Amino acid sequence: MNPRAQIRMLPDGRRLHMNDGPIDLIVEAFGDPEEVRQAYRAAGARFVTVLDELCGELDYLRQQARKNGGLPSGVIAGRMAMAVRPYVEGTFITPMAAVAGAVAEEILAAMTAAAELSRAYVNDGGDIALHLTPGEHFVIGLVERPDRPSLFGTATLEFSEPVRGIATSGWRGRSFSLGIADAVTVLAKTAAMADAAATIVANAVDLPGHPNVQRVRARELAPDNDLGDLPVTQAVGGLSVKEIERALQAGAAVAESLATEGLLHATALNVQGFTKIVGAPMRLTGSEGKVHALASANTIEVSAHA
């Protein structure tokens, strides 16, 4: 029995809210009412085990990932390790970069194993695992920054799209970032893959050494975090349009490389009201006047509680 976990239906009677320490999920399933109830029971049963399972392997998960390193024993931790493995030779990254997406995937897997659902999602603070069946779709809202949602459009994800995971990273988010992106949202095959890729791309959206960017060693903010002495962004002052474009282009170059490798499907990079899109085209509707430096392809961002 886990006395910490809190599980309740939200007032709308449709969505399930589950919280345990740093893990905070919004879950919604669609289908026959009895199947939905079974899915929610399964989600709750799996959820109460997640945090203790992860804490049992925390030393491994906070270490720098290695290409030929061994895998942890837990299913979620193993999914995290595999999601970050493609990046270990080019940058510092730990399995913690994929924790939210991996947790969302695991809860969704428990739901779909227990019930027949037409569609469902598990939203872990904006990192989302999706389930779709033929003929179903999700309409997703796009926001420029997660701390002050500003919807600038919506996108439609169809069953036929190869996207089942969405994740957002940036210096304004709940985790540390090495870059200056307000938000980088990635669409990928899985939520854990999207989570890892969003971290990598957000770190690349940067202006190294810029005097208007305030950075602090991660250890000074959270002594036990996985980034140690790496400088994480704490504030970004005013930037010129040329500087914003340079930072966005640096991130876009990394995103394009990851898309070529199949590590992401599409991504939206946001800095101070400017957005750059990289990746496969997708139907997008919204207030295009608020979207600047927009490439020909389109993608989406999801608010924290879609």
GIURRA-V693474 format. One record per helix or strand of 2 or more residues. SS is the DSSP state (hx for helix, st for strand). FROM is the first residue (numbers start at 1). LEN is the number of residues. If there is no record, write none. Layout:
<<SS FROM LEN> <SS FROM LEN>>
This chain:
<<st 6 4> <st 15 6> <st 23 8> <hx 33 23> <hx 58 4> <hx 75 13> <hx 95 20> <st 119 6> <st 127 6> <st 137 7> <st 151 8> <st 165 5> <st 183 6> <hx 191 14> <st 213 5> <hx 218 4> <st 231 6> <hx 241 20> <st 266 6> <st 274 6> <st 284 2> <hx 288 3>>
